[in-house]
């Protein structure tokens, strides 16, 4: 996977230029936030040693982390922060009491700060925008449509009763074919305009604007109904 991503980056096919330029900004933002939380968890003993006193303060979390992230773009400032963090880390390893809480990933944060100082390979992109993701009819929408039953009076009751009885899959498929008959309805998929459901002797078809059609044979419908029944039973047992 890593080699494939690198190949896409080299070919300018992984992300658009805006995303590439924002990736490092995002990384600096996360590091600044982690450092801010660590500094504010310094104990009195830690504060007495004057760790990170040169960092500009004022405005609370949003302003201070934003300023710090921006300042880390300056190589000289970044070097000062790394040196100060090294001083803090050495003291912390000798005496953990310089921090009030110990959930911070102190070694990981040090590594991330050092990595910010490494030369970065710059990538450019040939993509002007990300490829559009084609919409599709989800399994949840399929289950929701089937859960309404055949649309005939008391059809859902008859289907539920038959499926609770001891019948083969083929018998259940034949039952569904007879129960549904031939017909259909509009606004059938999530109530969306431009969607519909059609059924006949071959099976059941769902359509929705800008989506590929979903066609299910009656055996496939029977399997999904059985799966739906199993999930309901499982959830009841968990409760």
LUMZASE-573296 format. One record per residue (C-alpha): residue number from 1; x, y, z; residue in three letters. Coordinates in nm, 3 decimals, padded with zeros to 5 digits, m for minus. Each point is the difference from the previous one (the first is absolute). Example, Ala and Ser with C-alpha at 12.3 -4.5 7.8 and 13.67 -1.06 7.14 Angstrom:
BEGIN
resi;c1;c2;c3;resn
1;01.230;m00.450;00.780;ALA
2;00.137;00.344;m00.066;SER
END
This chain:
BEGIN
resi;c1;c2;c3;resn
1;00.000;00.000;00.000;UNK
2;00.281;00.241;00.089;UNK
3;00.176;m00.061;m00.331;UNK
4;m00.324;00.058;m00.191;UNK
5;m00.061;00.330;00.182;UNK
6;00.356;00.109;m00.074;UNK
7;m00.051;m00.087;m00.367;UNK
8;m00.319;00.209;m00.010;UNK
9;00.179;00.290;00.169;UNK
10;00.286;m00.017;m00.249;UNK
11;m00.248;00.000;m00.289;UNK
12;m00.204;00.285;00.148;UNK
13;m00.308;m00.218;00.031;UNK
14;m00.044;m00.036;00.377;UNK
15;m00.150;00.334;00.103;UNK
16;m00.065;00.347;m00.130;UNK
17;00.256;00.278;00.062;UNK
18;m00.209;00.163;00.274;UNK
19;m00.009;m00.325;00.196;UNK
20;00.373;m00.054;m00.041;UNK
21;00.078;00.348;00.127;UNK
22;m00.240;m00.035;00.292;UNK
23;00.139;m00.337;00.114;UNK
24;00.304;00.152;00.173;UNK
25;m00.213;00.278;00.152;UNK
26;m00.229;m00.266;00.146;UNK
27;00.302;m00.183;00.146;UNK
28;00.132;00.320;00.162;UNK
29;m00.345;00.074;00.142;UNK
30;m00.022;m00.343;00.167;UNK
31;00.354;00.033;00.143;UNK
32;m00.078;00.348;00.134;UNK
33;m00.313;m00.130;00.172;UNK
34;00.188;m00.291;00.160;UNK
35;00.274;00.233;00.119;UNK
36;m00.256;00.246;00.139;UNK
37;m00.168;m00.271;00.208;UNK
38;00.337;m00.122;00.128;UNK
39;00.113;00.350;00.103;UNK
40;m00.328;00.058;00.185;UNK
41;00.052;m00.324;00.190;UNK
42;00.334;00.108;00.143;UNK
43;00.004;m00.035;00.378;UNK
44;00.130;00.270;00.233;UNK
45;00.332;m00.183;m00.004;UNK
46;m00.001;00.012;m00.381;UNK
47;m00.093;00.367;m00.009;UNK
48;00.286;00.081;00.238;UNK
49;00.243;m00.130;m00.263;UNK
50;m00.137;00.253;m00.250;UNK
51;m00.087;m00.237;m00.282;UNK
52;m00.131;00.170;m00.317;UNK
53;m00.020;00.344;00.162;UNK
54;00.098;00.163;m00.331;UNK
55;m00.324;m00.113;m00.165;UNK
56;m00.243;00.286;m00.056;UNK
57;m00.305;m00.021;00.224;UNK
58;m00.342;00.162;m00.004;UNK
59;m00.338;m00.082;m00.148;UNK
60;m00.032;m00.355;00.125;UNK
61;00.010;m00.321;m00.197;UNK
62;m00.118;00.111;m00.347;UNK
63;00.217;00.312;m00.024;UNK
64;00.308;m00.146;00.166;UNK
65;00.003;m00.321;m00.209;UNK
66;m00.060;00.198;m00.318;UNK
67;00.293;00.232;00.076;UNK
68;00.223;m00.292;00.093;UNK
69;m00.086;m00.191;m00.318;UNK
70;00.082;00.308;m00.207;UNK
71;00.324;00.059;00.192;UNK
72;00.114;m00.358;m00.062;UNK
73;00.028;00.086;m00.371;UNK
74;00.308;00.204;00.094;UNK
75;00.300;m00.243;m00.004;UNK
76;00.189;00.192;00.270;UNK
77;m00.301;00.010;00.230;UNK
78;m00.060;m00.370;m00.060;UNK
79;00.359;m00.078;00.102;UNK
80;m00.050;00.197;00.324;UNK
81;m00.319;m00.196;00.077;UNK
82;00.174;m00.332;m00.069;UNK
83;00.291;00.095;00.231;UNK
84;m00.239;00.107;00.275;UNK
85;m00.203;m00.316;m00.039;UNK
86;00.322;m00.203;00.026;UNK
87;00.077;00.179;00.325;UNK
88;m00.350;m00.076;00.129;UNK
89;00.019;m00.366;m00.108;UNK
90;00.330;m00.053;00.177;UNK
91;m00.146;00.145;00.321;UNK
92;m00.317;m00.209;m00.036;UNK
93;00.199;m00.321;m00.036;UNK
94;00.182;00.082;00.323;UNK
95;m00.313;00.110;00.187;UNK
96;m00.350;m00.066;m00.136;UNK
97;m00.139;00.242;00.257;UNK
98;00.074;00.293;m00.230;UNK
99;m00.336;m00.087;m00.158;UNK
100;m00.330;m00.026;00.187;UNK
101;m00.140;m00.266;m00.235;UNK
102;00.174;m00.268;m00.199;UNK
103;m00.220;m00.075;m00.300;UNK
104;00.222;00.204;m00.233;UNK
105;00.199;m00.190;m00.262;UNK
106;00.316;00.192;00.079;UNK
107;00.240;m00.199;m00.220;UNK
108;m00.238;00.000;m00.296;UNK
109;m00.048;00.377;00.023;UNK
110;00.377;00.053;00.010;UNK
111;00.039;m00.211;m00.312;UNK
112;m00.274;00.192;m00.180;UNK
113;00.166;00.331;00.084;UNK
114;00.331;m00.128;m00.136;UNK
115;m00.169;m00.126;m00.316;UNK
116;m00.136;00.350;m00.063;UNK
117;00.360;00.116;m00.037;UNK
118;00.086;m00.261;m00.263;UNK
119;00.018;00.103;m00.367;UNK
120;m00.330;m00.077;m00.169;UNK
121;m00.036;m00.134;m00.349;UNK
122;m00.242;00.223;m00.185;UNK
123;m00.270;m00.149;m00.217;UNK
124;m00.219;00.164;m00.259;UNK
125;m00.330;m00.133;m00.126;UNK
126;m00.150;m00.039;m00.343;UNK
127;m00.346;m00.019;00.156;UNK
128;m00.210;00.316;m00.005;UNK
129;m00.269;m00.163;00.209;UNK
130;m00.060;m00.335;00.163;UNK
131;m00.186;m00.264;m00.206;UNK
132;m00.368;00.007;00.080;UNK
133;m00.126;m00.300;00.193;UNK
134;m00.293;m00.164;m00.177;UNK
135;m00.311;m00.036;00.213;UNK
136;m00.140;m00.346;00.063;UNK
137;m00.291;m00.176;00.166;UNK
138;00.121;m00.119;00.341;UNK
139;m00.069;m00.333;00.170;UNK
140;m00.189;00.191;00.270;UNK
141;m00.230;00.140;m00.267;UNK
142;m00.053;m00.348;m00.144;UNK
143;m00.086;m00.140;00.344;UNK
144;m00.231;00.294;00.074;UNK
145;m00.188;m00.055;m00.326;UNK
146;m00.038;m00.374;00.062;UNK
147;m00.112;00.061;00.359;UNK
148;m00.316;00.167;m00.128;UNK
149;m00.118;m00.332;m00.143;UNK
150;m00.188;m00.059;m00.323;UNK
151;m00.217;00.310;00.026;UNK
152;m00.312;m00.216;m00.005;UNK
153;m00.240;00.004;00.295;UNK
154;00.151;m00.202;00.289;UNK
155;00.278;m00.111;m00.233;UNK
156;00.269;00.068;00.258;UNK
157;m00.181;m00.224;00.250;UNK
158;m00.027;m00.284;m00.248;UNK
159;00.368;00.027;m00.092;UNK
160;00.109;00.007;00.366;UNK
161;m00.216;m00.305;00.082;UNK
162;00.123;m00.201;m00.299;UNK
163;00.365;00.077;00.072;UNK
164;m00.037;m00.114;00.361;UNK
165;m00.121;m00.337;m00.122;UNK
166;00.223;m00.286;m00.114;UNK
167;00.037;00.056;m00.376;UNK
168;00.290;m00.031;m00.241;UNK
169;00.156;00.307;m00.158;UNK
170;m00.157;m00.087;m00.334;UNK
171;m00.344;m00.034;00.160;UNK
172;00.045;00.341;00.161;UNK
173;00.109;00.150;m00.333;UNK
174;m00.306;m00.146;m00.175;UNK
175;m00.223;00.132;00.278;UNK
176;00.141;00.351;m00.042;UNK
177;m00.049;m00.013;m00.377;UNK
178;m00.368;m00.089;00.049;UNK
179;m00.050;00.244;00.288;UNK
180;00.145;00.299;m00.188;UNK
181;m00.146;m00.085;m00.339;UNK
182;00.059;00.270;m00.263;UNK
183;00.011;00.368;00.088;UNK
184;00.207;00.277;00.155;UNK
185;00.007;00.337;00.172;UNK
186;00.164;00.342;m00.030;UNK
187;00.210;00.183;00.263;UNK
188;00.092;m00.352;00.111;UNK
189;00.366;00.051;00.099;UNK
190;00.032;00.219;00.311;UNK
191;m00.306;00.191;m00.123;UNK
192;00.219;00.168;m00.263;UNK
193;m00.151;00.161;m00.308;UNK
194;00.105;m00.181;m00.314;UNK
195;00.020;m00.334;00.180;UNK
196;m00.226;m00.298;m00.050;UNK
197;m00.041;m00.371;00.059;UNK
198;m00.127;m00.256;m00.252;UNK
199;m00.066;m00.370;00.048;UNK
200;m00.111;m00.284;m00.223;UNK
201;00.062;m00.372;m00.045;UNK
202;00.375;00.058;m00.051;UNK
203;00.061;00.188;00.323;UNK
204;00.008;00.350;00.148;UNK
205;00.174;00.308;m00.140;UNK
206;00.084;00.327;00.177;UNK
207;00.078;00.318;m00.191;UNK
208;00.121;00.338;00.120;UNK
209;00.120;00.307;m00.188;UNK
210;00.375;00.000;m00.074;UNK
211;00.039;m00.351;00.147;UNK
212;00.047;m00.338;m00.160;UNK
213;m00.312;m00.215;00.016;UNK
214;m00.013;m00.278;00.257;UNK
215;m00.163;m00.321;m00.121;UNK
216;m00.072;m00.288;00.238;UNK
217;m00.129;m00.342;m00.092;UNK
218;m00.266;m00.135;00.235;UNK
219;00.262;m00.230;00.154;UNK
220;00.216;00.306;00.074;UNK
221;m00.301;00.178;00.152;UNK
222;m00.070;m00.306;00.217;UNK
223;00.362;m00.008;00.121;UNK
224;m00.012;00.368;00.097;UNK
225;m00.326;m00.044;00.187;UNK
226;00.150;m00.296;00.186;UNK
227;00.305;00.212;00.085;UNK
228;m00.226;00.280;00.123;UNK
229;m00.191;m00.245;00.222;UNK
230;00.329;m00.138;00.138;UNK
231;00.126;00.349;00.087;UNK
232;m00.324;00.085;00.181;UNK
233;00.017;m00.323;00.203;UNK
234;00.366;00.063;00.081;UNK
235;m00.069;00.356;00.118;UNK
236;m00.289;m00.117;00.220;UNK
237;00.225;m00.260;00.165;UNK
238;00.265;00.266;00.067;UNK
239;m00.259;00.217;00.177;UNK
END
